[in-house]
Amino acid sequence: MKVTRAIVFAALVVALCASVASAGADRLAIGQPAPMADVVMKNIDGGELSITGAAGEYGTLVMFSCNSCGSVLAYQDRIAMYLNKFQEAGVGVIVINPNDPAQAEVDSFEGMQQRAKELGFEFPYVVDATSDVARAFGATRTPEVFLFDADGLLVYTGGIDDSKDPEQVTETYMADAVNALISGDEIAVKESRSLG
């Protein structure tokens, strides 16, 4: 019986991590603008914010994330560290949770507020209540990154780095892309695979 419960739990976690998937949707292509950028979503501070409203001097980093996915849990400290740093450097940041809280209570608005407080998020964390924004991006995993330049065009998409284990990271795709964006250099790796 315990084995069966473990299998069911594992299947549920996989389903939650993939809950942003949409059949037939392609991930947004490099050079494209953010879809549904003016849609306002509820932020953890109680206000409302759109992707456009989150834009920074150098561009905007959009991340699809949640509280329930094991991959997000493996990255949560790095997410907080990097995104706080990026926002301070002039890159707009918005993290979007498209997961259904009915599937996992930890993905509720209150759960999002608690997670942000625990990890020290200094950036917006908003609810995509219908998952329509995630579908428009073709986001299929959490965490998944979409970085836009100051003109609003996609310049990097994919993962944070190349390992869920911070001790095993050899490629810091997201940080490299953001640093290149800020310095005005060419982004060497424009697409990578999200490990969500």
Contact map, one row per residue, 1 for C-alpha under 8 A:
1111100000000000000000000000000000000000000000000000000000000000000000000000000000000000000000000000000000000000000000000000000000000000000000000000000000000000000000000000000000000000000000000000
1111110000000000000000000000000000000000000000000000000000000000000000000000000000000000000000000000000000000000000000000000000000000000000000000000000000000000000000000000000000000000000000000000
1111111000000000000000000000000000000000000000000000000000000000000000000000000000000000000000000000000000000000000000000000000000000000000000000000000000000000000000000000000000000000000000000000
1111111100000000000000000000000000000000000000000000000000000000000000000000000000000000000000000000000000000000000000000000000000000000000000000000000000000000000000000000000000000000000000000000
1111111110000000000000000000000000000000000000000000000000000000000000000000000000000000000000000000000000000000000000000000000000000000000000000000000000000000000000000000000000000000000000000000
0111111111000000000000000000000000000000000000000000000000000000000000000000000000000000000000000000000000000000000000000000000000000000000000000000000000000000000000000000000000000000000000000000
0011111111100000000000000000000000000000000000000000000000000000000000000000000000000000000000000000000000000000000000000000000000000000000000000000000000000000000000000000000000000000000000000000
0001111111110000000000000000000000000000000000000000000000000000000000000000000000000000000000000000000000000000000000000000000000000000000000000000000000000000000000000000000000000000000000000000
0000111111111000000000000000000000000000000000000000000000000000000000000000000000000000000000000000000000000000000000000000000000000000000000000000000000000000000000000000000000000000000000000000
0000011111111100000000000000000000000000000000000000000000000000000000000000000000000000000000000000000000000000000000000000000000000000000000000000000000000000000000000000000000000000000000000000
0000001111111110000000000000000000000000000000000000000000000000000000000000000000000000000000000000000000000000000000000000000000000000000000000000000000000000000000000000000000000000000000000000
0000000111111111000000000000000000000000000000000000000000000000000000000000000000000000000000000000000000000000000000000000000000000000000000000000000000000000000000000000000000000000000000000000
0000000011111111100000000000000000000000000000000000000000000000000111000000000000000000000000000000000000000000000000000000000000000000000000000000000000000000000000000000000000000000000000000000
0000000001111111110000000000000000000000000000000000000000000000000010000000000000000000000000000000000000000000000000000000000000000000000000000000000000000000000000000000000000000000000000000000
0000000000111111111000000000000000000000000000000000000000000000000000000000000000000000000000000000000000000000000000000000000000000000000000000000000000000000000000000000000000000000000000000000
0000000000011111111000000000000000000000000000000000000000000000000110000000000000000000000000000010001100000000000000000000000000000000000000000000000000000000000000000000000000000000000000000000
0000000000001111111100000000000000000000000000000000000000000000000111100000000000000000000000000000000000000000000000000000000000000000000011000000000000000000000000000000000000000000000000000001
0000000000000111111110000000000000000000000000000000000000000000000000000000000000000000000000000000000000000000000000000000000000000000000111000000000000000000000000000000000000000000000000000000
0000000000000011111110000000000000000000000000000000000000000000000000000000000000000000000000000010000000000000000000000000000000000000000110000000000000000000000000000000000000000000000000000000
0000000000000000111111000000000000000000000000000000000000000000000000000000000000000000000000000110000000000000000000000000000000100110001111000000000000000000000000000000000000000000000000000000
0000000000000000011111100000000000000000000000000000000000000000000000000000000000000000000000000000000000000000000000000000000000000010011110000000000000000000000000000000000000000000000000000000
0000000000000000000111111000000000000000000000000000000000000000000000000000000000000000000000000000000000000000000000000000000000000010011100000000000000000000000000000000000000000000000000000000
0000000000000000000011111000000000000000000000000000000000000000000000000000000000000000000000000000000000000000000000000000000000000000000000000000000000000000000000000000000000000000000000000000
0000000000000000000001111100000000000000000000000000000000000000000000000000000000000000000000000000000000000000000000000000000000000000000000000000000000000000000000000000000000000000000000000000
0000000000000000000001111110000000000000000000000000000000000000000000000000000000000000000000000000000000000000000000000000000000000011010000000000000000000000000000000000000000000000000000000000
0000000000000000000000011111000000000000000000000000000000000000000000000000000000000000000000000000000000000000000000000000000000000000110000000000000000000000000000000000000000000000000000000000
0000000000000000000000001111100000000000000000000000000000000000000000000000000000000000000000000000000000000000000000000000000000000000111100000000000000000000000000000000000000000000000000000000
0000000000000000000000000111110100000000000000000000000000000000000000000000000000000000000000000000000000000000000000000000000000000001110000000000000000000000000000000000000000000000000000000000
0000000000000000000000000011111100000000000000000000000000000000000000000000000000000000000000000000000000000000000000000000000000000000000000000000000001000000000000000000000000000000000000000000
0000000000000000000000000001111100000000000000000000000000000000000000000000000000000000000000000000000000000000000000000000000000000000000000000000000011111000000000000000000000000000000001000000
0000000000000000000000000000111110000000000000000000000000000000000000000000000000000000000000000000000000000000000000000000000000000000000000000000000011100000000000000000000000000000000000000000
0000000000000000000000000001111111000000000000000000000000000000000000000000000000000000000000000000000000000000000000000000000000000000000000000000000011000000000000000000000000000000000000000000
0000000000000000000000000000001111100000000000000000000000000000000000000000000000000000000000000000000000000000000000000000000000000000000000000001000111000000000000000000000000000000000000000000
0000000000000000000000000000000111111000000000000000000000000000000000000000000000000000000000000000000000000000000000000000000000000000100000000001000111000000000000000000000000000000000000000000
0000000000000000000000000000000011111000000000000000000000000000000000000000000000000000000000000000000000000000000000000000000000001001100000000000000000000000000000000000000000000000000000000000
0000000000000000000000000000000001111110000000000000000000000000000000000000000000000000000000000000000000000000000000000000000000001001000000000000000000000000000000000000000000000000000000000000
0000000000000000000000000000000001111110000000000111000000000000000000000000000000000000000000000000000000000000000000000000000000000000000000000000000000000000000000000000000000000000000000000000
0000000000000000000000000000000000011111000000000111100000000000000000000000000000000000000000000000000000000000000000000000000000000000000000000000000000000000000000000000000000000000000000000000
0000000000000000000000000000000000011111100000001110000000000000000000000000000000000000000000000000000000000000000000000000000000000000000000000000000000000000000000000000000000000000000000000000
0000000000000000000000000000000000000111110000011110000000000000000000000000000000000000000000000000000000000000000000000000000000000000000000000000000000000000000000000000000000000000000000000000
0000000000000000000000000000000000000011111000011100000000000000000000000000000000000000000000000000000000000000000000000000011110000000000000000000000000000000000000000000000000000000000000000000
0000000000000000000000000000000000000001111101111000000000000000000000000000000000000000000000000000000000000000000000000000011100000000000000000000000000000000000000000000000000000000000000000000
0000000000000000000000000000000000000000111111111000000000000000000000000000000000000000000000000000000000000000000000000001111000000000000000000000000000000000000000000000000000000000000000000000
0000000000000000000000000000000000000000011111100000000000000000000000000000000000000000000000000000000000001001100000000001110000000000000000000000000000000000000000000000000000000000000000000000
0000000000000000000000000000000000000000001111100000000000000000000000000000000000000000000000000000000000000000100000000000000000000000000000000000000000000000000000000000000000000000000000000000
0000000000000000000000000000000000000000011111110000000000000000000000000000000000000000000000000000000000000000000000000000000000000000000000000000000000000000000000000000000000000000000000000000
0000000000000000000000000000000000000000011111111000000000000000000000000000000000000000000000000000000000000000000000000000000000000000000000000000000000000000000000000000000000000000000000000000
0000000000000000000000000000000000000001111001111100000000000000000000000000000000000000000000000000000000000000000000000000000000000000000000000000000000000000000000000000000000000000000000000000
0000000000000000000000000000000000000011111000111110110000000000000000000000000000000000000000000000000000000000000000000000010000000000000000000000000000000000000000000000000000000000000000000000
0000000000000000000000000000000000001111100000011111110000000000000000000000000000000000000000000000000000000000000000000000000000000000000000000000000000000000000000000000000000000000000000000000
0000000000000000000000000000000000001111000000001111111000010100000000000000000000000000000001000000000000000000000000000000000000000000000000000000000000000000000000000000000000000000000000000000
0000000000000000000000000000000000001100000000000111111000000000000000000000000000000000000000000000000000000000000000000000000000000000000000000000000000000000000000000000000000000000000000000000
0000000000000000000000000000000000000100000000001111111000000000000000000000000000000000000000000000000000000000000000000000000000000000000000000000000000000000000000000000000000000000000000000000
0000000000000000000000000000000000000000000000001111111100010000000000000000000000000000000111000000000000000000000000000001000000000000000000000000000000000000000000000000000000000000000000000000
0000000000000000000000000000000000000000000000000011111110110000000000000000000000000000001110000000000000000000000000000000000000000000000000000000000000000000000000000000000000000000000000000000
0000000000000000000000000000000000000000000000000000011111110000000000000000000000000010011110000000000000000000000000000000000000000000000000000000010000000000000000000000000000000000000000000000
0000000000000000000000000000000000000000000000000000001111100000000000000000000000000000011100000000000000000000000000000000000000000000000000000000010000000000000000000000000000000000000000000000
0000000000000000000000000000000000000000000000000000000111110000000000000000000000000000011100000000000000000000000000000000000000000000000000000000110000000000000000000000000000001100000000000000
0000000000000000000000000000000000000000000000000000001111111000000000000000000000000000011100000000000000000000000000000000000000000000000000000011111100000000000000000000000000001000000000000000
0000000000000000000000000000000000000000000000000010011101111100000000000000000000000000001111000000000000000000000000000000000000000000000000000011110100000000000000000000000000000000000000000000
0000000000000000000000000000000000000000000000000000000000111110000000000000000000000000001111000000000000000000000000000000000000000000000000001111000000000000000000000000000000000000000000000000
0000000000000000000000000000000000000000000000000010000000011111000000000000000000000000000011110000000000000000000000000000000000000000000000001111000000000000000000000000000000000000000000000000
0000000000000000000000000000000000000000000000000000000000001111100000000000000000000000000011110000000000000000000000000000000000000000000000111100000000000000000000000000000000000000000000000000
0000000000000000000000000000000000000000000000000000000000000111110000000000000000000000000000111100000000000000000000000000000000000100001011111000000000000000000000000000000000000000000000000000
0000000000000000000000000000000000000000000000000000000000000011111000010000000000000000000000111100000000000000000000000000000000000000000001110000000000000000000000000000000000000000000000000000
0000000000000000000000000000000000000000000000000000000000000001111110010000000000000000000000011110000000100001000000000000000000000000000001100000000000000000000000000000000000000000000000000000
0000000000000000000000000000000000000000000000000000000000000000111110011000000000000000000000000000000001100011001000000000000000000000000000000000000000000000000000000000000000000000000000000000
0000000000001001100000000000000000000000000000000000000000000000011111011000000000000000000000000000000101100000000000000000000000000000000000000000000000000000000000000000000000000000000000000000
0000000000001101100000000000000000000000000000000000000000000000011111111000000000000000000000000000000000000000000000000000000000000000000001000000000000000000000000000000000000000000000000000001
0000000000001000100000000000000000000000000000000000000000000000000111111100000000000000000000000000000000000000000000000000000000000000000000000000000000000000000000000000000000000000000000000000
0000000000000000100000000000000000000000000000000000000000000000000011111110000000000000000000000000000000000000000000000000000000000000000001100000000000000000000100000000000000000000000000000011
0000000000000000000000000000000000000000000000000000000000000000111111111111000000000000000000000000000000000000000000000000000000000000000001100000000000000000000000000000000000000000000000000001
0000000000000000000000000000000000000000000000000000000000000000001111111111000000000000000000000000000000000000000000000000000000000000000000000000000000000000000000000000000000000000000000000000
0000000000000000000000000000000000000000000000000000000000000000000001111111100000000000000000000000000000000000000000000000000000000000000000000000000000000000000110000000000000000000000000000000
0000000000000000000000000000000000000000000000000000000000000000000000111111111000000000000000000000000000000000000000000000000000000000000000000000000000000000000100000000000000000000000000000000
0000000000000000000000000000000000000000000000000000000000000000000000011111111100000000000000000000000000000000000000100000000000000000000000000000000000000000000000000000000000000000000000000000
0000000000000000000000000000000000000000000000000000000000000000000000000111111110000000000000000000000000000000000000100000000000000000000000000000000000000000000000000000000000000000000000000000
0000000000000000000000000000000000000000000000000000000000000000000000000011111111000000000000000000000000000000000000000000000000000000000000000000000000000000000000000000000000000000000000000000
0000000000000000000000000000000000000000000000000000000000000000000000000011111111100000000000000000000000000000000000000000000000000000000000000000000000000000000000000000000000000000000000000000
0000000000000000000000000000000000000000000000000000000000000000000000000001111111110000000000000000000000000000000000111000000000000000000000000000000000000000000000000000000000000000000000000000
0000000000000000000000000000000000000000000000000000000000000000000000000000111111111000000000000000000000000000000000000000000000000000000000000000000000000000000000000000000000000000000000000000
0000000000000000000000000000000000000000000000000000000000000000000000000000011111111100000000000000000000000000000000000000000000000000000000000000000000000000000000000000001000000000000000000000
0000000000000000000000000000000000000000000000000000000000000000000000000000001111111110000010000000000000000000000000000010000000000000000000000000000000000000000000000000000000000000000000000000
0000000000000000000000000000000000000000000000000000000000000000000000000000000111111111000000000000000000000000000000001110000000000000000000000000000000000000000000000000000000000000000000000000
0000000000000000000000000000000000000000000000000000000000000000000000000000000011111111100000000000000000000000000000000000000000000000000000000000000000000000000000000000000000000000000000000000
0000000000000000000000000000000000000000000000000000000000000000000000000000000001111111111110000000000000000000000000000000000000000000000000000000000000000000000000000000000001000000000000000000
0000000000000000000000000000000000000000000000000000000100000000000000000000000000111111111110000000000000000000000000000010000000000000000000000000000000000000000000000000000000000000000000000000
0000000000000000000000000000000000000000000000000000000000000000000000000000000000011111111000000000000000000000000000000000000000000000000000000000000000000000000000000000000000000000000000000000
0000000000000000000000000000000000000000000000000000000000000000000000000000000000001111111000000000000000000000000000000000000000000000000000000000000000000000000000000000000000000000000000000000
0000000000000000000000000000000000000000000000000000000111100000000000000000000000000111111100000000000000000000000000000000000000000000000000000000000000000000000000000000000000000000000000000000
0000000000000000000000000000000000000000000000000000001111111000000000000000000000000111111110000000000000000000000000000000000000000000000000000000000000000000000000000000000001000100000000000000
0000000000000000000000000000000000000000000000000000011111111000000000000000000000000110011111000000000000000000000000000000000000000000000000000000000000000000000000000000000000000000000000000000
0000000000000000000000000000000000000000000000000000011100011110000000000000000000100110001111100000000000000000000000000011000000000000000000000000000000000000000000000000000000000000000000000000
0000000000000000000000000000000000000000000000000010010000011110000000000000000000000000000111110000000000000000000000000011110000000000000000000000000000000000000000000000000000000000000000000000
0000000000000000000000000000000000000000000000000000000000000111100000000000000000000000000011111000000000000000000000000011110000000000000000000000000000000000000000000000000000000000000000000000
0000000000000000000000000000000000000000000000000000000000000111110000000000000000000000000001111100000000000000000000000000111100000000000000000000000000000000000000000000000000000000000000000000
0000000000000000000000000000000000000000000000000000000000000001110000000000000000000000000000111110000000100000000000000000111100000000000000000000000000000000000000000000000000000000000000000000
0000000000000000000100000000000000000000000000000000000000000001110000000000000000000000000000011111000000000000000000000000001111101100000000000000000000000000000000000000000000000000000000000000
0000000000000001001100000000000000000000000000000000000000000000010000000000000000000000000000001111101000100000000000000000000110100000000000000000000000000000000000000000000000000000000000000000
0000000000000000000000000000000000000000000000000000000000000000000000000000000000000000000000000111111100110000000000000000000010000000000000000000000000000000000000000000000000000000000000000000
0000000000000000000000000000000000000000000000000000000000000000000000000000000000000000000000000011111111110000000000000000000000000000000000000000000000000000000000000000000000000000000000000000
0000000000000000000000000000000000000000000000000000000000000000000000000000000000000000000000000001111110010000000000000000000000000000000000000000000000000000000000000000000000000000000000000000
0000000000000001000000000000000000000000000000000000000000000000000000000000000000000000000000000011111110000000000000000000000000000000000000000000000000000000000000000000000000000000000000000000
0000000000000001000000000000000000000000000000000000000000000000000100000000000000000000000000000001111111110000000000000000000000000000000000000000000000000000000000000000000000000000000000000000
0000000000000000000000000000000000000000000000000000000000000000000000000000000000000000000000000000111111110010000000000000000000000000000000000000000000000000000000000000000000000000000000000000
0000000000000000000000000000000000000000000000000000000000000000001100000000000000000000000000000000100111110111000000000000000000000000000000000000000000000000000000000000000000000000000000000000
0000000000000000000000000000000000000000000000000000000000000000011100000000000000000000000000001011100111111111000000000000000000000000000000000000000000000000000000000000000000000000000000000000
0000000000000000000000000000000000000000000000000000000000000000000000000000000000000000000000000001110111111111000000000000000000000000000000000000000000000000000000000000000000000000000000000000
0000000000000000000000000000000000000000000100000000000000000000000000000000000000000000000000000000000000111111100000000000001000000000000000000000000000000000000000000000000000000000000000000000
0000000000000000000000000000000000000000000000000000000000000000000000000000000000000000000000000000000001111111110000000000000000000000000000000000000000000000000000000000000000000000000000000000
0000000000000000000000000000000000000000000000000000000000000000001000000000000000000000000000000000000011111111111000000000000000000000000000000000000000000000000000000000000000000000000000000000
0000000000000000000000000000000000000000000100000000000000000000011000000000000000000000000000000000000001111111111100000000100000000000000000000000000000000000000000000000000000000000000000000000
0000000000000000000000000000000000000000000110000000000000000000000000000000000000000000000000000000000000001111111110000000000000000000000000000000000000000000000000000000000000000000000000000000
0000000000000000000000000000000000000000000000000000000000000000000000000000000000000000000000000000000000000111111111000000000000000000000000000000000000000000000000000000000000000000000000000000
0000000000000000000000000000000000000000000000000000000000000000001000000000000000000000000000000000000000000011111111100000000000000000000000000000000000000000000000000000000000000000000000000000
0000000000000000000000000000000000000000000000000000000000000000000000000000000000000000000000000000000000000001111111111000100000000000000000000000000000000000000000000000000000000000000000000000
0000000000000000000000000000000000000000000000000000000000000000000000000000000000000000000000000000000000000000111111111000000000000000000000000000000000000000000000000000000000000000000000000000
0000000000000000000000000000000000000000000000000000000000000000000000000000000000000000000000000000000000000000011111110000000000000000000000000000000000000000000000000000000000000000000000000000
0000000000000000000000000000000000000000000000000000000000000000000000000001100100000000000000000000000000000000001111111000000000000000000000000000000000000000000000000000000000000000000000000000
0000000000000000000000000000000000000000000000000000000000000000000000000000000100000000000000000000000000000000000111111100000000000000000000000000000000000000000000000000000000000000000000000000
0000000000000000000000000000000000000000000000000000000000000000000000000000000100010000000000000000000000000000000110111111000000000000000000000000000000000000000000000000000000000000000000000000
0000000000000000000000000000000000000000000000000000000000000000000000000000000000010000000000000000000000000000000000011111000000000000000000000000000000000000000000000000000000000000000000000000
0000000000000000000000000000000000000000000000000000000000000000000000000000000000110010000011100000000000000000000000001111100000000000000000000000000000000000000000000000000000000000000000000000
0000000000000000000000000000000000000000001100000000010000000000000000000000000000000000000011100000000000000000000000001111110000000000000000000000000000000000000000000000000000000000000000000000
0000000000000000000000000000000000000000001100000000000000000000000000000000000000000000000001111000000000000001000100000011111000000000000000000000000000000000000000000000000000000000000000000000
0000000000000000000000000000000000000000111100001000000000000000000000000000000000000000000001111000000000000000000000000001111100000000000000000000000000000000000000000000000000000000000000000000
0000000000000000000000000000000000000000111000000000000000000000000000000000000000000000000000011100000000001000000000000000111110000000000000000000000000000000000000000000000000000000000000000000
0000000000000000000000000000000000000000110000000000000000000000000000000000000000000000000000011110000000000000000000000000011111111100000000000000000000000000000000000000000000000000000000000000
0000000000000000000000000000000000000000100000000000000000000000000000000000000000000000000000000111000000000000000000000000001111110000000000000000000000000000000000000000000000000000000000000000
0000000000000000000000000000000000000000000000000000000000000000000000000000000000000000000000000100000000000000000000000000000111111000000000000000000000000000000000000000000000000000000000000000
0000000000000000000100000000000000000000000000000000000000000000000000000000000000000000000000000110000000000000000000000000000111111110000000000000000000000000000000000000000000000000000000000000
0000000000000000000000000000000000000000000000000000000000000000000000000000000000000000000000000000000000000000000000000000000111111111000000000000000000000000000000000000000000000000000000000000
0000000000000000000000000000000000110000000000000000000000000000000000000000000000000000000000000100000000000000000000000000000101111111100000000000000000000000000000000000000000000000000000000000
0000000000000000000100000000000000000000000000000000000000000001000000000000000000000000000000000100000000000000000000000000000100111111111100000000000000000000000000000000000000000000000000000000
0000000000000000000111001000000000000000000000000000000000000000000000000000000000000000000000000000000000000000000000000000000000111111111000000000000000000000000000000000000000000000000000000000
0000000000000000000000001001000000110000000000000000000000000000000000000000000000000000000000000000000000000000000000000000000000011111111000000000000000000000000000000000000000000000000000000000
0000000000000000000000000111000001100000000000000000000000000000000000000000000000000000000000000000000000000000000000000000000000001111111000000000000000000000000000000000000000000000000000000000
0000000000000000000011001111000000000000000000000000000000000000000000000000000000000000000000000000000000000000000000000000000000000111111100000000000000000000000000000000000000000000000000000000
0000000000000000000111000010000000000000000000000000000000000001000000000000000000000000000000000000000000000000000000000000000000000111111110010000000000000000000000000000000000000000000000000000
0000000000000000011111000010000000000000000000000000000000000000000000000000000000000000000000000000000000000000000000000000000000000100011111010000000000000000000000000000000000000000000000000000
0000000000000000111110000000000000000000000000000000000000000001000000000000000000000000000000000000000000000000000000000000000000000000001111110000000000000000000000000000000000000000000000000111
0000000000000000110100000000000000000000000000000000000000000001110010110000000000000000000000000000000000000000000000000000000000000000000111110000000000000000000000000000000000000000000000000101
0000000000000000000000000000000000000000000000000000000000000011110000110000000000000000000000000000000000000000000000000000000000000000000011111000000000000011000000000000000000000000000000000111
0000000000000000000000000000000000000000000000000000000000000011100000000000000000000000000000000000000000000000000000000000000000000000001111111100000000001111000000000000000000000000000000000101
0000000000000000000000000000000000000000000000000000000000001111000000000000000000000000000000000000000000000000000000000000000000000000000000111110000000011111000000000000010000000000000000000100
0000000000000000000000000000000000000000000000000000000000001110000000000000000000000000000000000000000000000000000000000000000000000000000000011111000001111100000000000000000000000000000000000000
0000000000000000000000000000000000000000000000000000000000111100000000000000000000000000000000000000000000000000000000000000000000000000000000001111100001111000000000000000000001000000000000000000
0000000000000000000000000000000011000000000000000000000000111100000000000000000000000000000000000000000000000000000000000000000000000000000000000111111111110000000000000000000000000000000000000000
0000000000000000000000000000000000000000000000000000000001110000000000000000000000000000000000000000000000000000000000000000000000000000000000000011111111100000000000000000000000001000000000000000
0000000000000000000000000000000000000000000000000000000111110000000000000000000000000000000000000000000000000000000000000000000000000000000000000001111110000000000000000000000000000000000000000000
0000000000000000000000000000000000000000000000000000000000100000000000000000000000000000000000000000000000000000000000000000000000000000000000000001111110000000000000000000000000000000000000000000
0000000000000000000000000000000011000000000000000000000000110000000000000000000000000000000000000000000000000000000000000000000000000000000000000001111111000000000000000000000000000000000000000000
0000000000000000000000000000011111000000000000000000000000000000000000000000000000000000000000000000000000000000000000000000000000000000000000000001111111100000000000000000000000000000000000000000
0000000000000000000000000000111111000000000000000000000000000000000000000000000000000000000000000000000000000000000000000000000000000000000000000111100111111000000000000000000000000000000000000000
0000000000000000000000000000011000000000000000000000000000000000000000000000000000000000000000000000000000000000000000000000000000000000000000000111100011111000000000000000000000000000001001000000
0000000000000000000000000000010000000000000000000000000000000000000000000000000000000000000000000000000000000000000000000000000000000000000000001111000001111100000000000000010010000000001011100000
0000000000000000000000000000010000000000000000000000000000000000000000000000000000000000000000000000000000000000000000000000000000000000000000011110000001111110000000000000000000000000000001110000
0000000000000000000000000000000000000000000000000000000000000000000000000000000000000000000000000000000000000000000000000000000000000000000000011100000000011111000000000000010000000000000000111100
0000000000000000000000000000000000000000000000000000000000000000000000000000000000000000000000000000000000000000000000000000000000000000000000111000000000001111110000000000110000000000000000011110
0000000000000000000000000000000000000000000000000000000000000000000000000000000000000000000000000000000000000000000000000000000000000000000000111000000000000111110000000001111000000000000000000100
0000000000000000000000000000000000000000000000000000000000000000000000000000000000000000000000000000000000000000000000000000000000000000000000000000000000000011111100001111110000000000000000000000
0000000000000000000000000000000000000000000000000000000000000000000000000000000000000000000000000000000000000000000000000000000000000000000000000000000000000011111100001111100000000000000000000010
0000000000000000000000000000000000000000000000000000000000000000000000000000000000000000000000000000000000000000000000000000000000000000000000000000000000000000111111011100000000000000000000000010
0000000000000000000000000000000000000000000000000000000000000000000000100110000000000000000000000000000000000000000000000000000000000000000000000000000000000000111111011000000000000000000000000010
0000000000000000000000000000000000000000000000000000000000000000000000000100000000000000000000000000000000000000000000000000000000000000000000000000000000000000001111111000000000000000000000000000
0000000000000000000000000000000000000000000000000000000000000000000000000000000000000000000000000000000000000000000000000000000000000000000000000000000000000000001111111000000000000000000000000000
0000000000000000000000000000000000000000000000000000000000000000000000000000000000000000000000000000000000000000000000000000000000000000000000000000000000000000000011111000000000000000000000000000
0000000000000000000000000000000000000000000000000000000000000000000000000000000000000000000000000000000000000000000000000000000000000000000000000000000000000000001111111100000000000000000000000000
0000000000000000000000000000000000000000000000000000000000000000000000000000000000000000000000000000000000000000000000000000000000000000000000000000000000000000111111111111000000000000000000000000
0000000000000000000000000000000000000000000000000000000000000000000000000000000000000000000000000000000000000000000000000000000000000000000000000000000000000000111000011111000000000000000000000000
0000000000000000000000000000000000000000000000000000000000000000000000000000000000000000000000000000000000000000000000000000000000000000000000000000000000000000110000001111100000000000000000000000
0000000000000000000000000000000000000000000000000000000000000000000000000000000000000000000000000000000000000000000000000000000000000000000000000000000000000001110000001111111100000000000000000000
0000000000000000000000000000000000000000000000000000000000000000000000000000000000000000000000000000000000000000000000000000000000000000000000000000000000000011110000000011111110000000000010010000
0000000000000000000000000000000000000000000000000000000000000000000000000000000000000000000000000000000000000000000000000000000000000000000000001000000000010111100000000001111111000000000000000000
0000000000000000000000000000000000000000000000000000000000000000000000000000000001000000000000000000000000000000000000000000000000000000000000000000000000000001000000000001111111100000000000000000
0000000000000000000000000000000000000000000000000000000000000000000000000000000000000000000000000000000000000000000000000000000000000000000000000000000000000000000000000001111111110000001000000000
0000000000000000000000000000000000000000000000000000000000000000000000000000000000000000000000000000000000000000000000000000000000000000000000000000000000010000000000000000111111111000001111000000
0000000000000000000000000000000000000000000000000000000000000000000000000000000000000100001000000000000000000000000000000000000000000000000000000010000000000000000000000000011111111100000000000000
0000000000000000000000000000000000000000000000000000000000000000000000000000000000000000000000000000000000000000000000000000000000000000000000000000000000000000000000000000001111111110000000000000
0000000000000000000000000000000000000000000000000000000000000000000000000000000000000000000000000000000000000000000000000000000000000000000000000000000000000000000000000000000111111111111000000000
0000000000000000000000000000000000000000000000000000000001100000000000000000000000000000000000000000000000000000000000000000000000000000000000000000100000000000000000000000000011111111111000000000
0000000000000000000000000000000000000000000000000000000001000000000000000000000000000000001000000000000000000000000000000000000000000000000000000000000000000000000000000000000001111111100000000000
0000000000000000000000000000000000000000000000000000000000000000000000000000000000000000000000000000000000000000000000000000000000000000000000000000000000000000000000000000000000111111100000000000
0000000000000000000000000000000000000000000000000000000000000000000000000000000000000000000000000000000000000000000000000000000000000000000000000000000000000000000000000000000000011111110000000000
0000000000000000000000000000000000000000000000000000000000000000000000000000000000000000000000000000000000000000000000000000000000000000000000000000000000000000000000000000000000011111111000000000
0000000000000000000000000000000000000000000000000000000000000000000000000000000000000000000000000000000000000000000000000000000000000000000000000000000000000000000000000000000000011001111100000000
0000000000000000000000000000000000000000000000000000000000000000000000000000000000000000000000000000000000000000000000000000000000000000000000000000000000110000000000000000000110011000111111000000
0000000000000000000000000000000000000000000000000000000000000000000000000000000000000000000000000000000000000000000000000000000000000000000000000000000000000000000000000000000010000000011111000000
0000000000000000000000000000000000000000000000000000000000000000000000000000000000000000000000000000000000000000000000000000000000000000000000000000000000010000000000000000100010000000001111110000
0000000000000000000000000000010000000000000000000000000000000000000000000000000000000000000000000000000000000000000000000000000000000000000000000000000000111000000000000000000010000000001111110000
0000000000000000000000000000000000000000000000000000000000000000000000000000000000000000000000000000000000000000000000000000000000000000000000000000000000011100000000000000000000000000000011111000
0000000000000000000000000000000000000000000000000000000000000000000000000000000000000000000000000000000000000000000000000000000000000000000000000000000000001110000000000000100000000000000011111100
0000000000000000000000000000000000000000000000000000000000000000000000000000000000000000000000000000000000000000000000000000000000000000000000000000000000000110000000000000000000000000000000111110
0000000000000000000000000000000000000000000000000000000000000000000000000000000000000000000000000000000000000000000000000000000000000000000011111000000000000111000000000000000000000000000000011111
0000000000000000000000000000000000000000000000000000000000000000000000100000000000000000000000000000000000000000000000000000000000000000000010100000000000000010011100000000000000000000000000001111
0000000000000000100000000000000000000000000000000000000000000000000010110000000000000000000000000000000000000000000000000000000000000000000011110000000000000000000000000000000000000000000000000111
